[in-house]
């Protein structure tokens, strides 16, 4: 089993390290445009294998995509990170060209792989990868929902002073401030979160979740990496090990939720075939309205991409 990660920056390297440590695949290949970066990070990860007791081989390459040949899963993290004052949408022009080039190179050597997109703006870069790869929707998806729900869970944990392990949460929509957290589907050890946190506090948590990425950009001057890298690794593991996990991921909707030809985050079953099922929840009118708003925003940015 072989996994490739394109982009050896903070997110990509974090993802590679977790996959190696968990022995998710026999081989992890890191590819980057910067000379020596992927080689150095992959060597560093492998040199600690005897300390952390794993056998995964990590290999680095500077723009040599031939080393990615016959990859089963490919994670694309390439692109410019956000800086303070930037929205994810500000990255569209530059990152679309990068994702297009990377996807074409990956497909050349691994035409049967499953693609996971992490580059921002996430939903539209997943669309760009679809245009470049022409893969069916089962084999191309974006990582956002796992990250966003992880932030939602973290903030709930702070408020209740309980373990994040006991929190199950769900959200829909685009990766950004139009995401749609679903308190009705959020529980703590089976207890609805609405029974534990009053509406005013819960709305503050939801707003913080929507702008969670921007909060970190303001603090650090660049995008987050530990949580995004971990989220991507969790998706890879679910696919490689055929775990049939239910996660919210960015996928092309084909009539679900009354939406077609738009990439949005919804719950799916992830297994060895990629997206094995799209789960359609029963939404109330307010949730449907919020999802429609999120859809409209994503379609607007998709239009910007189409007109570049």
BELRAWO-V728503 format. One record per pair of residues at least 6 apart in sequence whose C-alpha atoms are under 6 Angstrom apart, sorted by the first residue. I is the first residue (numbers start at 1). J is the second residue. D is the distance in Angstrom with one decimal. If there is no record, write none. Layout:
i: (I,I)
j: (J,J)
d: (D,D)
This chain:
i: (1,1,2,2,2,2,3,3,3,3,3,4,4,4,5,5,5,5,6,6,6,6,7,7,7,7,8,8,10,11,11,12,14,15,15,15,20,21,23,24,26,27,27,27,28,29,29,29,30,30,31,31,31,31,32,32,32,33,33,35,38,38,39,39,42,42,42,46,69,69,70,71,72,73,73,74,75,75,76,76,77,77,78,79,79,81,82,82,83,83,84,84,84,88,88,89,100,114,115,115,116,116,117,117,118,123,124,126,138,138,139,141,141,142,142,143,144,145,145,146,147,147,149,152,157,166,166,167,167,168,168,169,170,171,171,171,172,172,172,173,173,173,173,173,173,174,174,174,177,177,178,186,187,217,238,239,239,239,240,242,242,243,244,244,244,245,245,246,246,247,247,248,248,248,249,249,250,250,250,251,251,252,252,253,253,253,254,267,268,268,268,269,269,269,270)
j: (25,26,25,27,71,72,28,71,72,73,74,28,29,74,30,74,75,76,30,31,76,77,31,32,77,78,32,38,225,225,229,77,229,229,230,233,56,54,56,237,56,56,57,58,58,58,59,60,38,60,38,60,61,62,38,62,63,62,63,62,60,61,60,61,58,59,60,58,109,110,110,110,113,113,114,115,116,117,117,118,118,119,119,95,119,223,222,223,221,222,217,218,221,120,121,121,132,139,139,140,141,142,126,142,143,263,302,142,274,275,274,250,251,249,250,249,175,248,249,231,228,231,169,209,164,188,189,187,188,186,187,186,182,180,181,182,180,265,266,179,180,264,265,291,294,264,265,294,210,211,294,193,193,223,271,270,271,272,272,271,272,271,269,270,271,269,270,268,269,267,268,265,266,267,265,266,263,264,265,263,264,262,263,260,261,262,260,279,277,278,279,275,276,277,276)
d: (5.1,5.5,5.8,5.0,4.9,5.5,4.9,5.5,5.9,5.0,5.8,5.7,4.6,4.7,5.0,5.7,4.7,6.0,5.9,4.8,4.9,5.9,5.8,4.9,5.2,4.6,5.5,5.4,5.5,4.5,4.7,5.9,5.1,4.3,5.8,5.3,5.2,5.9,5.7,5.9,5.0,5.6,4.8,5.9,4.8,5.8,4.8,5.8,5.5,4.7,5.7,5.9,4.9,5.8,5.7,5.3,5.8,5.5,5.4,5.6,4.6,5.8,3.9,5.8,5.1,5.4,5.4,5.8,4.6,5.5,4.7,5.7,4.7,5.3,4.7,5.0,4.7,5.9,5.0,5.8,4.9,4.9,5.9,5.0,6.0,5.7,5.6,5.5,5.7,5.1,5.8,5.5,5.8,5.8,4.8,5.5,5.8,4.6,6.0,4.7,5.1,5.4,5.8,4.5,5.4,5.6,5.7,5.6,5.4,4.6,5.3,5.4,5.2,5.9,4.5,5.7,5.9,4.6,5.1,5.8,5.9,5.7,5.9,5.4,5.6,5.4,5.1,5.8,4.5,5.6,5.3,4.3,5.8,5.3,4.0,5.3,4.9,5.0,5.1,4.7,5.6,5.0,4.7,5.8,5.6,5.3,5.9,5.8,4.6,5.9,4.9,5.8,5.0,5.1,5.8,5.9,4.4,4.6,5.9,4.2,4.5,5.6,5.5,5.0,4.6,5.5,5.3,5.4,4.6,5.2,5.6,5.8,4.8,3.9,4.8,5.7,6.0,4.9,4.0,5.1,5.7,5.5,4.4,5.1,5.9,5.7,4.4,5.5,5.5,4.5,5.4,5.9,5.4,5.1,5.9)
